[in-house]
Amino acid sequence: MIPVTKPYLPSLDKYKHLLDGIYQRHWLTNAGPLTKELTIRLEEYLGVKNLLLVSNGTLALQVAMKALKLPEQSKIVTTPFTFVATSGAIAWEGHQTHFSDINSKSLNLCSEQLLEHHQSAEALMGVHVFGNPCDVNKLDALKHLFGNKVIYDAAHAFSVQYQGQSVLNYGDASTLSFHATKLFHTVEGGAIVFKHNDDFELAKQIINFGLDNQGQGLPEIVGINAKMSEMHAAMGLAVLDDIEFIIAKRLALIEQYKHLLAGVVEFQQWHINSQSNGAYMPVVFKDEAELLNVLTALNSESIFPRRYFYPSLNTSKAFDNGQRCPVSESIASKILCLPLYVDLEESQVKIICKLIIQNISQ
């Protein structure tokens, strides 16, 4: 079987060595030494400050909205072409999701469409879809012009650079997912990178039940438990040691896919001032019928790509508010993410591409 993804597992000996230290210290959570070490190493590797580790990427979005003090029932403009957690986090915090359509090439929010929606919004939530940076300069300009808060769902954008610096440095906050399916993972986990130190300090308090940051254990604000454990941080440290190898292998597989499928399918248009981090391998077919024909053929050979992101969230049962986003709806109906993981072999990529080519309708 060839799944769409397979979590990377580092050396078991290395992970067990880190676990041995946890057993010796009897320190399992609550800002332990491994969590602190992972924070320092990630800030250094990514080129960011004010990085806060949390227990998953969805809570990262929720905590970011809390820390930025968005008014109750804020209107938040975001994309319908994303994983459900983006809109789910907005709704869970009691805010109003307002969808804006996407660019058919980049698959990110369309800057021109944003001009129609942003003025009455308290916040904009861009998504770096498949790791491809949004038009961060345009969103930055809107923020300064109209005072919107800008949050980036950067779940796919680990290690992505934009104009020579981390894309995570843009906006008021950027959130990461460290779920097992991601390029870099801690089994379950996530992080928030804040622009301003005050927001960072408030978020630290929020994820620790709202207790004061002076260590007296006094509840000062309403908070939640969203801390990362030492066990999860240990996995992150072990994976981080291998991150350059992971990215290089995935990028090599992407290049092979693109070479074999050139002229057969369409590829996401990456931002000119950035480079892929090897997070995903999306391909766009002529129409849904063609996609379904290919998907059936692949599944029959025990190959299981995934329809990221289907359906377009504005048409889903949970989030259909009557808005139409024709570009997102069209792309969602005909895009497929092909298998991509470190253990995938070049010979398997050749088989996948051969089956795709054979089953493309002429």
N, C-alpha and C positions, 0 to 999 in steps of 0.2 A: 504493500500500500504506500502511496505517496500522498501525504497530507498537505494542506496549504502551508503549514508551518510546523516546526518542531523546536521546542525550547532548547536553547544551548545549555549544556551542563558542563561546568568546569571540572577540573581534576577532583575526584572524590577525596583524595588524600589532602589536597589543599583545603577543601571545604571542611573536612573532619578536623584538620589542625585548628581552624578558626573556631569550630564548635568546642574543641577541647578547652580552649581558653574561656569560653562562655561557661562551661561546666565548672571550671576551677573558680571562676569569680562569682558564680551564682547570680549574675546580673543579666536578666533576660530582656528587660525593656526599660523604658523611662530614661532616655538619653544616655545609654551605655557607651563604653569606649569604642565599640565597632561602629555604632551609629555616628559618633563624632568623627571617627576616621573616614568613614565613607563620605560624610558631608564635606570634609576638607579636600579629599581627593577628587570628588566630583566638581567642586568649585574650581579647582586647579585645572582639571582636564577640560572642562567645558568653557572656562574663561568667564565665570560669572561670580557674583556676590549675592549674599542674602538668599542662599538656597536652603529650603526647609524640607526635610524628608517627612513623608506622610505614609499612611498605610495603603493607599491606592490612588489611582489617577482620578477617579470620580470625586472622592473626598478632596483631592487637591483643588478641583474646580470649585467645589462648594466653599471650602475654607478661603480661597482667594476672593470670592464674592463677599464673604463675611468681613474679611480683613480690609477690603476696600470700602466698606461701609455704604454699600448701595442701599438706597431707600427701599422700603417695603414695596413689593409689586412693581419693581423697576421693569421698564421695557428694555430688553436686551436683544440686539440685532445679531443674528448669527446665520450660519449656513445650514441648509437642509441636507447637504451632502457630507455627512459625517457619521461616526458611530453614535448610537442612541444615547450614550452617556453624556454627550455634550448638552443636548436639550434636556435630558433627564436631570442633570445637576441644576440647571436653571429652574426647572419646574419644582424640584424638591426644595429649593430655597424660597419658593413662593413668588418667583418673578415671572414675567411674561415673555415667552419666546416669540420673536418676530423674525421671520425668515427673509433672507435676501438671496437672490439667485447667484449662480456661479458662472465663472468663465469656462467655456467648453474646452479650452486647451490646458490651462493651469489646474483646473478643477477646484480652485479656491474661490472665495468671495469675489464677485465682479465689482471692481472699484466704481464703475459708472452706476451700477444698480444701488450701491451703498448710498449715493448722494440722495436717493429718493426716500431713504428710510432712517438715516442716522440722526436727523435734527431733533426729533422728539424722544430719542432714546437716552437712557442714563448710561448705557454701556454698549460697547461693541465687543463681540467675542469671535475673533477670527480663529480659524483652524488651519494649521499647516498640513494640508491633506497629503497623506503618504510621505510627509516630511518636507514637501515643497513649500518654501516660504511664501506667505501671503504678501500682498503689496503693502509692506509695513510702513513705507514712507507715506503712502496715501492715508492709511489709518492714523498714523501719527499726526498728519496735517489736520485731519478731522477732529482729533482729540484736542489739539491746540485751538482750533477755530470755535468749537462748540462745547468744549469742556467734558466730553464723554470720557468715561473710564474705558481703557482698552485692556482686555484680557485675551491671551492667546492660549488655545488648547493646542499645546505642542507635544501631544502624546506620541506622535510619530517622529519628532524632530530632534531626537537625541544626537548630539555632536554636529548638527547642521550649522554651517557658517553662512553669514550673509554680509557681503561687503567687508570681509576680513575680521568679523567678530561673531560671537555666538548669536544666533537668531533669538535666543532666550532673553537677550538684553533689551528687547523691544517691548513696548507696552508697559502698563502698570504692573502686570504679573503675567508670567508664563507658567503653564503647568505641564508636567511630564507624567507619563504612565510607565511604571516598571513591572507591568504584568509579564507573566512567563512567556507570552507570545511576542514580546517586544525585542527589538535589537539589543538593548541592554535591559536586564531584568534583575529583580530581587525576589522572584517567585510571585509575590504580590507586593505592591508598593507604588510609590510615586513621589513627586517633589514639586515644589513651587519655587520659582525664582521671582523675587520682588525687586521692583525698581527702587523703592524707597525703604529705608531702614525702619521707619515708624510702622509701616504696614507689616514688615517682617516680624517685628517684635510683638505686634498684636496677634499675628497668626500663630506664633509660638505659644502664646497664652491660650488661644482658641483651641488648639489641638490637644491641650493638656487640661481639659475640663474647665477652662477659664480661671485656673488658679494663678496666683500672682507669680511673676517671673523672678521674684527675690528669694524663692525657695521656702517661704513660710507656710505654704499650703493653704492659703486663704482664698476662697472663691471671690473673685472681683467682678467677673462678667460671666454670661452664659456661654459655656464652651461645649466641646465634644471630645471624645477620645479618638484621635486620628494619628497616633504615634506609630513609628516603625519599630519593630522588635529587633533585638540583636541577631536572632536567627536569620531574619531577612537581610539585614545589613551584611552578615557574613557571606551570604550568597552574592550580594552585590559586589563586595570586595573581590571575591574570587572571579566573578565574571569580568569585572573591570580590568583585571590583569590581562585578559585575553581580548580586549575590545578591538584593538587594531587588527588582529587576525580575523575576528568575526566580520568586521566591516569589509576588509579586503576580499574575503571569500565571497561574501554576498554580492559585492560590486562586480566581481568577476563573473558570477552566474548571471547577473543582470545584463552584462555586456554580451554574453553568449545568447541569451534570450533575444536581445535586440538585433543581433546579427542574423539569427536564424529566422526571425519574424519580420524583418524589414520589408515594408511594402505589403504585408499581409494584414496587419492590424495597426491601430493608431496607439501611440504612446503619450503619456502625460508630458506636457511641455514644461520643463523645469525652468525656474527663475534664472535669468541670465547672470545674476550676481551671486549664484550659489551653485553647489554641487550636491548630487544625491548622496545620501548616507547609507543606501542599500537596505532601506527598511521594508519596501514592498515592491512587487512586480505587477502593476496594473496594466491591462491591455483593454482597448476599446474596440468593439466589433461594429459592423455596419448597422446592425439592428438587433433586437432581442431574439428574433428567430434564429439568427446566425449564432448568437451566444448560446442559446439553448441546445442547438444542434451539436456544437462543440462540447458543451458541458456533459451532455448525454454520452458522447463518445469517450470522453476522458473518464467519466465515472465508471463506464463499462470495463475499463482497464485498471480500475482501483486507483485512479488519480483524482484527487479531490481539491480543486481550486475553490475559491469562495467569492460570492457576489458582494464584495465591499463596494459601495454601501447601498444596499437594496432593502426596501424601497427608499426613494427620496423621502426624508422624514416629514415633509409637509403633507404627504399623502398617507402616512401611517395612521393606524387607529389611535395611537396614543397622542399624536401631535398635529393631526389634521385640523387646522383652524380656518380652512377655507382659502388660504393663500395658495396661489399657483406659482410654481417656479419651473417653467418649461425646460430650461436648460438642464437643471439638476435632475428633473424627472426623466429626461431623455438619456442622460449619461448613466444614471442609476440602472436603467433598464438594459444597458448593453456593455457594462464594464465588468471585468473579471480579474481577480488577483490570482496569479499563478503561483504554484509552490515555490517557496524560497526559504532556505535555511542552510546552515553550515554543512550539515551532513548530506545535502542533496548532491548527487554526482552529475558530472557533465553528460554522461551517457543517458541519464534520466531526463535531463533538459532536452536532449536531442529527441527522445521518444515523445515527450510532451509536445514539442514544436511540430514534429512530424504529424502527430494526430490532429493538431489544430489546423495545419495546412491542408490535410486530407479532407477535413470536414467543414472547411469554409465554403459556403455556398457560392457558386460561380455566377 
